[in-house]
């Protein structure tokens, strides 16, 4: 049933299948949800509003398994979604999804600018309750080497949020990279000043 519905050229038919997935996860077939959209992702036709909202709801609920089972397909599906934050039920979960997608081996280079901007918005006024991992520093260094200052600014907010001004070894790298970022992107200085005030009230 799902195979037939997801292969339809009509968004309402696909959206009905996605809604069935939401209503009763027990009837969902094994494997990756994102896999059903592989062909559609290659097609540049825009998703209807209803279909996009339904996909956003499912991905928000099952993203951990999706990234584990098919990380690249999930990232590609995310990139096709022009997610409106009003459509996100749990913004903390969506923030963690984007953060985890970037942390994955496929997401840092593949995740679209739109999704990076979404993460940036979701970081405002929130704290990340996530344990630091070696991959975090690796992403930071890769963005620095690529001189991708816009994305690096977002990721530095993540790094400071995770480490919280601790005296750990990675923190020295974070401080050095922050100074380099600010020399190339002085517009970020007020943001870092606000962050320093929040960490050291």
C-alpha atoms as one frame of an Amber mdcrd trajectory, in Angstrom:
protein
   0.000   0.000   0.000   2.735   2.465   1.012   4.845   1.619  -2.036   1.902
   2.389  -4.337   0.901   5.568  -2.502   4.419   7.016  -2.312   5.001   6.368
  -6.015   1.958   8.490  -6.922   2.416  11.709  -8.874  -0.294  13.373  -6.794
   0.819  15.111  -3.606  -2.530  14.570  -1.876  -2.203  10.791  -2.312   1.331
  10.862  -0.901   0.215  13.143   1.934  -2.579  10.677   2.806   0.039   7.918
   3.134   2.227  10.134   5.308  -0.780  10.969   7.511  -1.482   7.249   7.891
   2.123   6.815   8.984   1.627   9.540  11.611  -1.721   8.150  12.813  -0.496
   4.592  13.340   3.294   4.099  13.368   2.728   0.370  13.982   1.490  -0.084
  10.402   4.530   1.661   8.942   6.779  -0.695   6.970  10.327  -1.412   8.210
  13.241   0.575   6.867  13.653   4.243   6.165  10.844   6.761   5.743  13.167
   8.997   3.696  13.796   6.157   1.228  10.217   6.500  -0.048  11.070  10.018
  -1.240  14.313   9.173  -3.063  12.824   9.563  -6.553  10.762  12.590  -5.574
  13.814  14.324  -4.086  15.593  13.996  -7.437  12.590  15.642  -9.087  12.732
  19.395  -8.483   8.944  19.783  -8.308   8.000  21.672  -5.152   6.123  19.735
  -2.468   2.595  20.928  -1.791   2.062  22.741   1.505   0.060  19.832   2.925
   2.685  17.251   1.964   5.521  19.348   3.331   3.768  19.790   6.670   3.040
  16.059   6.919   6.666  15.110   6.132   7.913  17.648   8.674   5.702  16.071
  11.332   6.964  12.521  10.658  10.639  13.498  10.439  10.302  15.440  13.688
   9.039  12.289  15.415  11.400   9.627  14.018  14.572  11.507  13.034  16.929
   9.558  15.318  16.164   6.255  13.606  16.133   7.906  10.195  19.625   9.359
  10.589  20.887   6.008  11.816  19.274   3.952   9.035  19.744   6.324   6.086
  21.577   9.500   7.017  22.260  10.768   3.495  18.693  10.151   2.247  17.333
  11.907   5.328  19.585  14.924   4.770  18.542  15.078   1.105  14.875  14.999
   2.117  15.478  17.748   4.685  17.085  19.859   1.978  13.945  19.623  -0.164
  11.803  20.872   2.708  11.500  24.635   3.026  10.419  24.161   6.609   8.381
  26.928   8.181   8.978  27.024  11.936   5.219  27.321  12.442   4.943  23.766
  11.070   7.378  22.347  13.630   5.573  20.810  16.602   8.611  20.438  18.889
  11.223  23.081  18.103  13.763  21.633  20.549  13.526  18.284  18.747  13.904
  19.943  15.349  16.952  21.838  16.593  18.441  18.562  17.832  17.648  16.946
  14.474  19.546  19.631  12.545  22.392  19.569  15.030  22.659  15.772  14.774
  22.449  15.869  10.972  25.426  18.251  10.861  27.261  16.090  13.383  26.795
  13.072  11.116  29.450  12.262   8.536  27.135  13.249   5.662  25.364  16.333
   6.959  28.043  18.946   7.570  28.739  19.511   3.872  25.354  18.386   2.550
  22.821  20.219   4.697  21.308  23.168   2.820  21.760  26.831   3.736  18.043
  26.986   4.551  18.465  24.306   7.217  21.561  26.006   8.642  19.524  29.228
   8.918  16.759  27.261  10.634  19.259  25.915  13.167  20.537  29.434  13.728
  17.014  30.655  14.529  16.385  27.711  16.846  19.576  28.359  18.812  18.358
  31.779  19.925  17.386  31.795  23.563  17.925  28.060  24.081  20.604  25.836
  25.573  21.898  22.626  24.102  21.825  19.786  26.600  24.171  17.621  24.590
  27.438  15.957  25.520  30.450  17.172  23.517  31.902  14.732  20.987  35.118
  14.699  18.904  33.011  15.237  15.770  32.022  18.708  17.027  35.598  19.992
  16.829  36.053  18.239  13.489  33.057  20.093  12.001  34.429  23.359  13.383
  37.843  22.791  11.789  36.354  21.741   8.452  34.241  24.911   8.286  37.249
  27.015   9.269  39.445  25.404   6.590  36.703  25.978   4.007  36.444  29.609
   5.176  32.686  29.138   5.396  32.295  31.956   7.893  28.490  32.106   7.800
  28.039  28.460   8.779  30.992  28.611  11.142  29.265  31.419  13.040  26.254
  29.156  13.596  28.452  26.233  14.607  30.422  28.351  17.084  27.146  29.176
  18.831  26.663  25.415  19.099  30.195  24.867  20.406  29.903  27.554  23.070
  26.485  26.223  24.015  27.830  22.691  24.466  31.042  23.548  26.283  29.623
  26.485  28.230  32.959  28.185  28.889  34.573  25.082  30.423  38.354  24.797
  30.728  38.579  21.654  28.595  41.159  21.200  25.827  38.587  21.697  23.025
  37.696  25.047  24.592  41.123  26.450  23.678  40.498  25.528  20.027  37.022
  27.058  20.252  38.424  30.330  21.586  41.063  30.546  18.843  38.554  29.744
  16.113  36.119  32.295  17.554  38.748  35.032  17.330  39.556  34.065  13.741
  35.853  34.042  12.867  35.322  37.510  14.349  38.285  38.900  12.386  36.537
  37.776   9.186  32.975  38.416  10.328  32.915  41.445  12.658  29.111  41.608
  12.330  29.034  38.628  14.725  30.744  40.554  17.558  27.480  41.711  19.281
  26.214  38.155  19.192  29.344  36.858  20.906  29.156  39.656  23.472  25.587
  38.613  24.319  26.715  34.994  24.526  29.552  35.945  26.926  27.065  37.783
  29.150  24.754  34.769  29.183  27.583  32.382  30.106  29.114  34.680  32.706
  26.263  36.761  34.177
